[in-house]
Amino acid sequence: MQKKVAVLGSTGSIGTQTLDVVARHPERFRIVALAAGSRVADVIAQALAFEPEIVSCANERDVATIAAALPARVRVTSGAAGLLAVAAESGADVVVAATDGAVAFDAVFAAVERGIRIAAANKELIVAAGELFMAAAARSGAEIVPVDSEHSAIFQCLVGEPASRIGSIVLTASGGPFWEWERDAIASAALADALRHPTWQMGTKNTVDSASLMNKGLEVIEASRLFGVPAEKIDVLVHRTSVAHGFVVFTDGNVKAQLAPPDMRLPIGYALAYPDRLADRPQSSALAALGAASDAMTATLTFTPPDLDRFPCLGLAYEALRRGGTAPAALSAANEIAVAAFVKGVIRFGDIPKVVAAALDAMTDEPLTLASLRAADLRARAVAHDEVEARLLASAN
């Protein structure tokens, strides 16, 4: 039987790769709804190819353009109502949550409350609202299957294992393009340098986060929320080839690891097919399956602890996780502002952790609700904006 799939963020990197997986397996999956931002031509092309019942875009002004290009039977909508329609009203069996930021929080929560499986690829959702999100899933019985390669790895390692026997979780990091750079050189790095990721092809924001190791910090928070493990039981190791994606160390000393070539379609396919697996990869040599070149004679896996002095964003993420409450939401929001300012050339790369730290320092502890998360998000953005402006003014003088 075909699984019905809805995609939030269909024109982004995860969204387009999800559609690639679905296209390879039309007998197993069918796209019933798509939600995109402002890439009107792209979502029209997707809708024509996959024939969903619902298509949503960010701006109401684009609805008429999209509707004119599609069959009359397709419902075209926009904004928050459109996201809700795609996630919770499309009849989807699986919702791929691949939007950036908090724009789709309400829609994803609505799907969870209806017991719909979420293939979770939105970092901000789990980082900011993970406690509330997982509690809602526990109440409704909705399955949360992570799509990030590292969390997919941990999820796969934990299938059939009791949570009480988790000793620690180990997430691997590529180290980004600056792993061998000195601290001062990292601080003054150009955008072009930050976007030279050694293994993954990602969007600008995620690639810059990888360069600062903030992406790994956010993933530490995600792992804590997804798997119910405290900060002190989550470690990070730098693994430059991105073949080993994660480990679980159990209380008896045994270790499980998940290894695969660095291809996001693998965790996407697993999240869609779970508890089954897809059969679309040809048999390869044992070394090739570990990410080695087809003619390689050896494959070597190396791991190194991260340097928090050169990559302070990772330490800030651990701090936010330990503080709990709305602190992770503030961390994520302030980082968005800082990264955007760096991409625009307003601040230096080395200013990103300073902007985030200022926002964290300004936060107050308060009970965790969706309302308090939204308020913390807004406050953190305001503080981060002020910090960016102050640094811009200081550099001008």
N, C-alpha and C positions, 0 to 999 in steps of 0.2 A: 504494500500500500504506500502511495506517495505521502510524504510529509509535506504539509503546507508551511511555507517559510515566508516571513515578513522581514524586511531589512530596513532598519533605521540607520541612515547614513549610507545610502546605496552607491553614491558617486565617489566616496572616499576610498582609501586604500583597502581597508578590510571589506567594505561593501562590494567593491568590484571583484575582489578575490572570492568572496562568497558566491557571487553570481557565476564566476568561472567554475567553481566546484559544482554548483547546481546544474550548469550547462553540460557538464561531463556525466551527470547522473539524472537524466530526465525521468527515468523509470522510478527513481527514489524520492525526488524532491520536485516541488512546484512552487514558484513564486506567486504569492497571492497579494502582496502589497509592498510598495516601495516608498520610502521617504528620503528626500534629498534636500539639500540646501538651496543654493542659487544657481547651480549648474543645470540650467534648463535644458539645453541641447543634449546633455549627457543622460538625464533622467528620461527624456523622451525616447532616446535610442534604446535605453534599457527596457522601457515599458513596451516598445514595439517588439523587442526581441523576446521578452518573457511573458507578456500578456497578463499582467496582474489585474485584479479587480479594483484596487485602490492605489492611487498615486498621490503623494503629498509633496509640497515644496515649502520653502521657508516664507516666501512673500506672496501675498494675495494677488498682487499685480501680475504674477506669472501664471496664475491658474488658467486664465482664458487661453493663453498661448499653448500651454500643455494640453488642455482639453481639445483644442482645435486640431492638434496633431494626432490624437488618439481616437480609437473607436468610441462611439457614444456610450457604450455599456460601462466604460471605465469611470469610476468616481474620482474626480480630481478635487483636492482640497488643499488647505495650507495651514501654517502656524501650529499652535498647540492642539487645536481640534484635529488637524490632519495627522499629527503624530499619534494622538490617541486612537484615531480611526485605524491607522496602520498597525499599531501594536496590540490593541485590545478588541477591535471590532471587525477584524479581517478574517477571523476564523483560523488564524495561524496556529500551527502546532509548535513552532519554534519562532521566536523573535530574536533576530541578530541585532544586538544593541551596539551599534558602531558609530554613533554620533560623538562629536567632541563636546566637552563641557557639560553643563547642567540642563541644556535645552530640552532633553527628552526624559528627564527624571520622572515627571508625572505620568507620562505615557508608559514607561517601563514598569513603574510601580503598579499601574492599573493592570498591566498584563500579568504581573506576578500575583496580584490579588485574585485573578481569574484562574490561577494554576497553570499558566502557560510557561513552557520551558524558555529560559533566557540563555542565549549564547552570548555571554558577557564579554564585550570588547571595549567598553567605555571605562577608561581608568577612573575618571572623575566620579562616576556613579558609585563604584566600589570604595574608592578612597574617601569621598565625602560622606556618603550615605550608606556605607557598607553594613553597619550594625542594624540600621532600620531595614535595609534591603533583605538581609539574610533572615531577620526575624519575620518579615512579611512572607518570605518563601517558606519558612518553617510552618507558619500558620496555614498557608494555602496548599502546601505540597508541591509547589512549583520547583522544578529542577533548575539549578543554576550551574551551567557548564561553562567554565572559563575558556576564552579564546586566546588570550595572551599565551605565547609559547611556553613561558615559564610556569604559569599557573595551570595550563593544560598538562604540563609535565607532572606537577605535583598531584593534580587531580587523578591522572592515570596511575601514578604510583600508589595512591591511596585506595583505589578501587578494591573492595573486599577486605580492607584493613580497619581495625578498630581505632577510632580517633584517640582513645586513651593510651595507645601504644606509640604515638608520635613522640620521638625524642627531640628532633629538630627538623626544620625545613631549610634546605639550601637552594637559593636562587642563583643562577649564573648570570653574569653580565659580560657583554663583549668588551667593555672598557671604553668603547667609542674611539674617536680619532685621536684623542689627547692622552691616551693611556701612558705613553712614554714621554710626554712633554713635561718640562719643568713648570712649577706653579706660576711664575711670572709670565711665562709664555702662554699658558692657558688663559690667564686673566685678560690678556690683550689679543686673544685669537680673533680672527675675522670670521664672518658668517660662512664664507666659502669653506673655511677649514672645519667649522663645526658640522657642516653638512656632508663631510666625507666619511660616512659610516663604513666600517670595514666589512660588514657582512649583510646587513639588512637594507631593504629598500622601503623607506617610510616617508610620511609627510614631514614638512618642515618642523612643526612643533615637536613631534616625537623624536626626530633626529637630533634636534638641539638638546632635548631632555636626555637623550642617550649620551651626548657629549659631556654633559654636566654630571651624569649619573643620577639626576633627579628621577629619570624614568625608573631606575632600580629602586630608589627610595619609595616612589609611589607604589611599586610592585610589592615592596615589603609590607606596606600598609594593606594593600589588596590581599596579600597572602594571609595576614592576620585575620582579616574579616571573613574571607572565603573559607578558611580552614580552622578558625577558632584557636589560633596559636598566638601567644604573647610575643612581644618584640624580642625578648631575650632568647627565644627559641627559633628565631629566623636569622640565618646567616646569608651573606653574599660572597661569592667567589668570582673573580674575573677569569673568563674562559674565552680566549680570543676568537676561536673558530666557530662559536655558537652552534655546536653540535650536541653537547650535553646541556639540556635545558633546565634541569632541576633534579634534586635528590631529596629523599626522605630518609633520615636516620632514625631507626626505631629503637625502642627502649632496650631491646635485647642485643643491640650492636649491629644488627643487619642493616644494610643500606640498599634502597632501590633507587635507580636512576632511569630517566627517560632520555633517549638519544634519537636524533633524527636530523636530516639536513635542514638548513635554515630556510624553510619555505612555509609561509603563514597559511597556505592552503591545507597543510597537514592538520594543525589544530582546529581550523575552521571545519574541515571535513569530519573530524572526530566529534566536535560539538554538535554538528547536524545529525550524524548517524548514531551517536551514543544511545544505547550501550553496544551497538554493533560497530564495525569498522568498514570502511569503503574498500573496494578492490579495484583501484585504478592505477596502481604503481607496478611496473614490470619488475620481475625478480632481478635483483642485482647482486653483485658480490658483497661479501660481508663488509669489506672496507668501504665500498661505495655507499652502503647503507649507513655508514657512520660519517658520511660527508666527505670522504676522501675522493680524489680524482679517480676516474675510471681505470687509469693505468698505474695507480699508486701501488707501491709494495709495502708501505707501512702507513699506519694512522696513529697519531700521538695526541693524547688529551692532556692539557696542562691547566692548572688552576692556581690563582694567586689572590691573596686577600686584597681588598681595595684600600687605597690610601685616602683617608678622610681629610687629611690636611690639603691635598691637592683637589679633592672633590667634596667640598663641604656640604653640597646639597643632599648627599646621602645621609649625613649626620643630622641635618635638619629634619629629614623625613622620619628618622628614628625618634627624634625629639617630639615631633607632632604625634606620632603613634603612642608614645608613652603618656603624653598629656591627655590624649583621647578627646572625647566630646566633639566640639566643632573645630579643634586645631587642625586635623587633616584637611578639612574643607578649606580653611584659611590658607594652609600651605599650597594646596592645588590652585586656588584662585590667584594668589599672589604670584605664583610661578607663571601662570598664563600671562599676567600683565608684564612680568619681567622679561619673559621670552619674546613676547611681541615687541617690546621696546628694543631688545637686542637685535631682532630681525630687521627692525626699521633703522638701525644704526644710532639709536638715541642713547643707549648705554653700552658699556663694555661687557664682554662675556663674564668677566670676573665680578661684575656688579649684580648678576642674577642672584646668587645666594645672599647678598647683602640686602637686596630688596625683599626677598622672601623672609629673611630673619627679622627685618623691621616689622613686617606684617604679623609674624608670629608673636613678637614681643608686645604688640598692641592688643592682642586678643585677651578676652576674659573668659573664664570658665562658666558654662551655663548648661542646663539640661539639653539633651540631644533630641530635637524634633526636626521635621522638614522645615518648619518656619524658622527655627534657630539656625539651621544650616544655611538657608537663603540669606538670613541677616548677616551671618558670619562671612559668607561669600562676598556680600556687598561691602562690608567693612574692610575686609582684607584687600579687595580691589582698590578701594579708596585710599587706604594707607600705602599700597604699592604704587598707585599713581602719584601720590604726593612724594614718595621716595624717589621715583624716577624723575619727576620734575626737579627735585632738589639736586639730584646728581647732574642733570642737564644744566641747571643754572650754575652749579659749581664749576663744571667743565668750561662753560662759556666765559667765566670770570678768570 
